[in-house]
Amino acid sequence: MTLRRRRPVGGGGGDLSPTTTAIVTLPRRRRPPPSSPPIVVAAASSAAAVPRLTLLLLLLLLPESSEGLLPLAGGGPAYGGGGAAAARIAMPTFSSSSSSAAAAVDCVGSLRLLRDFSTSSSSSLASSSSADDGTTSVATTTNTNISCAVSPSSSSSSSSSSTDEVPLHRMDALTLSFELKEGRITALDVMIHTLRRIDDINARLNAVVSLRDRTDLLDEARRADDEIRAGKKRRGWLHGIPLAVKDLSDVSGIRTTMGSTLMESAPPISCEYEETPFVRRLRRSGAIIIGKTNTPEFGLGSHTYNPVFGRTSNPFDADKSAGGSSGGAGAAVASGMVSCADGTDMMGSLRNPAGWNGLYSLRPTAGLMDEADAREEMEKSANASAAVVDVTDEEDAEEGTEEGQKNGGASSWEELPHPISTAGPIGRTPRDCAALLRTMIGSDGDGDGDSSNNLDLFDASKVLSVSRPSLPSSLKGKRVGWLSTWGGSYPTEPAVLERCEDALRILESAGAAVVRVEDPPFSSVDMWDSWTAIRSKVVADGIADRFGDDFLEEYDDTQIKPELRYEVERGLSLSADRWNDAVRIMKEWSARAEEELFTNTTNNDGESGECYDLMALPSAQLLPFPVEWTWPRSIHGTEMDSYHRWMECHVPVSLGGLPCATVPAPSREAGRDGGGKGECEGGDGDGDGNENGNGDGDGDGRKGELPIGLQLFGPRGSDAEVLSAAAAYYLALAEERREEGGGRPRPPDF
């Protein structure tokens, strides 16, 4: 059989070992008066200005180090801490009114980050980077813990503050972009620190795969720096920032395995034109693609494991799952291997990893990414000469015609009102998600300047304008419908519901009115039947398109996972009547959601119906389960009859094609485990806790309370509004954490 690669239409080796270098992490201390500059001890090298004897004396005089974890912009889920200093530090954002669109300090406070390198070290880096190879550059410039000192604004109250060392891996993407733009750090600094971070923790988490050659990555980072030194304009806000792409999307020069041994030996694409469109846009904005993030085999299932790379673990507890199918992306972002990432979502593949890794994500309106891709193709066609004939396109058109004839005149995709899968962003803050989505759909133009291109699809300025001064009005009067278990249809661990209701209280504190929806707005049975039929048909068509119609006969269960065989068999056996019923239900639910849930309506008696600005559901029906499982066999005493039934709470959004943000629920108490109890692999698998997943942890952050999240979704096309609500939640959660001194646990440093 010949392996066929579909034309993309949308959706390493080496060692890095430094020689003798050192880093001194300053302990927390009272901030000196505003007239005094922040104290920063530089990393020492043979070329550094600080003599070794002086450095040794400093080490002896300083008290025991206590590395601070500063919550940028008021504290996100990836950071611990809080305190008065956090209240006065604002996250960089895009400026829609100037040419500097990459990042800016907002009016709440100023963020000043100083490199921990001495001026002489920086000069040495600039002068020698183009001549040194990768190993030499590492040895002469940096160390394991590149970090910046954060000094609050001098205009802020000085009653209590601290000077904290903020390692680069704890900075969100927009902060990194701002620091790169201001020249306080270089792309080479970031790349070296990124590779070092991957070396330190990826062996335990297994989130980043197919890492590119390190020498090539360091050279690409140098070139990004050289462009700026030569006076060229930044390519975009991602200029010099390392990213890893989910291993379902095509990147030139990096193999796409999709977690399958059938794809493991397939050669990578060789040119940018063949890349998945959003990957091309990330490159155009300056991102350096370092490799891939792990995914389940062909993206099936919400737990990341495959026969090519193995299992991905949760940064909060390496014995637990990171979710899926964007589990590699979620674990990489939460642990600081990358600052943000792309993912894809058919049935919770962005939402579950965000919830289980304490992150934010957005599943865009279904079709938004496809519309952006279609516009790009139309623009290329308009600019192309009418005399040029693309043979590949003709061949694809012929294949499409044959496929349409086999399916009675239309493919499974073409009969649906919208796609069932979409790419989207995952990050530590809603602003990072907004910025990344803006780039993925091509609405940020070229370089640092704003562009009206595709702004009608997603206007990121609505999200980026949410700030502390605007917080009281951001959610005021907004109605949020809490769907909980969909009238008892979705078996859910009580601990999940408790934590989600805590998140809803955060929304209420920001002015939203939360309403419990007692009567489900649609039949869960009809939705499940429709969704599983459509999903199986789409998966079967996709496999046949890539591998041929004899796929099931040619490959046995040792070569493909049982869940893939299950989907393909169901899809191939689907009758025309069954398919038509499934599509009809999908259209009915989409219309019901649009016309009744999110729109003011009046019934025959003239009474106004209930409508909501947002609806809410848990991001998963249970807390992260043991990483060695394939999927949970039961939830809270209810048996799961398929490998994806435990993710049924994601069906309403997926079937309706609705935009959905995921926000992390706050912690209840430190040191509480979410072990839980369930039936696994044909037998009983007991976790460390009771059936509610509330066992005792050891309190060290390793076995503490595991993350869970909340889905917030709205009507089709309301992506910016949904993500703006998440941004308001982010700020409200930061306020809550400072008042109570708690907050959800951060991942431990491995």
Summary of the structure (lengths in Angstrom):
residues: 750
radius of gyration: 25.4
end to end distance: 44.3
largest distance: 86.4
contacts: 2768
relative contact order: 0.12
helix: 37%
strand: 13%
